[in-house]
């Protein structure tokens, strides 16, 4: 709420909105505080711990509200939940939805993005962006020769015999 006020008053800049290519590369991760299990019908049951603010804690005690909230996901939601393991990215989940439920790409993306947004706002999932691998330029044989490195693939020969222990003083 404080951020919303700061954004409105233009005292804080909004983070840049990622483009679609960045979004589909993100990996959804389940919140580790949320316990889950698959029931006998194949539906995922989420057990979400409740964290109340001060005034809500008092109301929760008065009305004896449970400390956890139980949410049962439908078949599609259960399928997506099981793919939110940090190994699958959004693009792979969209492809899985298209293949399994015979959806078009647009239908799968639209429903998945809104579902992920809902889970993200409630703190049930988070998103990880994989680090971009830097391309390391491999030196050519000529560059290695200039630095005095070996250019052949043979292992360097050690002066110490394998049976004799060497010690440094």
Protein Blocks (a to p, Z undefined) as FASTA:
>chain_A
ZZmmmmmnopaccdddddfklmmmpccdddfklccdddfkopacddddddddfklmmmmm
mnopafbdcddddfklmmmmmmmnolacfklmmmmmmmmnopafklmmmmmmmmmmmmmm
nopaccdddddddddddddfklmmmnopafbfbdcddfbdfklccddZZ
